[in-house]
């Protein structure tokens, strides 16, 4: 009798060892997401939902994986389900807003950021993203107010400074924009976008040599920055360095920046 019990236990232990719960697959999916393995994460969240169809967290995280794989519409469907099951998580509204913004639905994105902020009033990232959406819709002053709030909540938020600089530039405040780009670069010296934008603002103020230095830095940080090559080329031509400028425009064109060829036709024939 004793031997029979031992045999039964030996058979049972491997079966228990391979039994997996929805929570187990969810944790695996989160770990893979943290490593950037979005396909692996998606498969694990699928399994978690298969085992537990009303698993709100799994839908929300699967939506995030889909978003990172470029499936924004599929992500929104998952965020919708997560919100239907549990409507109190600010991050899900924030993530759905991001997916909507990527699809060009900036008004819908703002509605989701509004809800995220309602649930979490100190959500600096949501203020920043809402500012971007307002900027896209031409509400530059409203965007600046949101960036101000994001910076108030997180004074080290380099992205919010950079974005506020863009909004100020859109309002013609190039000196104010440069101050914000200065701060963004101070906080994140490896930011080629703020270097490019600071160069553009300096160019608007007639500081062509200063602008070229900024484009040089942007290209150093991102050698595939076609816009910086193109902008630098035009400014070089304006400073009388036609051959070097036209070579920059040619390089930008090679990278697929179509506007560079318009500049070549205008300046380099």
Steps between C-alpha positions, in 0.01 A plus 500: 500500500781738593677438169181575305470838673861587414446409134188717493691795643779456248246513220316797648803727560595545130137571412481770767833643387381566146159639601504874422259771615391818326704696752810296414467588131428863589823527702692337215348747256596798714858372529523462122353847450770644726759338271334632184386152388159620389409190298585272791307726735200499267495119497510486880221756541293305246539191717416692817177628341417153367520365856333804659274685250422789738864577585506881466874536561578245230289691246670826591848354471415316180386832359838649589679213325285545189570872501874435506456259209326774298148358536341816639143402415543161663649674803197729529268199495690349790503827694125527443452155654730578791302819573170313468619249761669754731450872418719640779852471363649826371778323313259315271331826396844655451612208283179506296555871445849428370365245252232741381761773454710267285194451279452877469198516732636781716160610627423147614845482657432818698180348638698201626774718649228704673369182661849387600561836669159487668596164654862602571534880532881485532550302180781703339524276194130544427534880514795481260315276255189716518721797420632321191146423385395864551807613306402271211156665499652851496419582863854613579411705807301211645794273427737731688269493803516121502878497463523751786303260720711202396817693589349617831432135589835377369765776472745255341266410213721570197232405248254753640757781465572394141131486415434838661777638282320369191174665606679830568664476158159447341395828663809678366673520840834366379704643787267338752517179300881504513490534879285189520722308259800603711336344806394187310858449378643572845280221637557268204820588309448213254172637363544563125145631459550791741834576334329513161214713635742739670684532169175577320413768756845657468459499123166683535683767700769535231775324695599274212841405635349409836230301325758305297679405822173361634438300184856368522426376852167348396676309220774388738233357731292356216693448173174411322337837575409604147323819612817627667702435184240682292470798735876526536538489123262789445674714761842424357377619161364818661849556647661462156619139543306367204702184427494377859134596539395317185685189618300512824178528301607207283567295814155584638345398169683167507344439841153545352429860601303614195508872588878495453456454126276805482781697664754350257291616203480846652860546614731248334429512125 
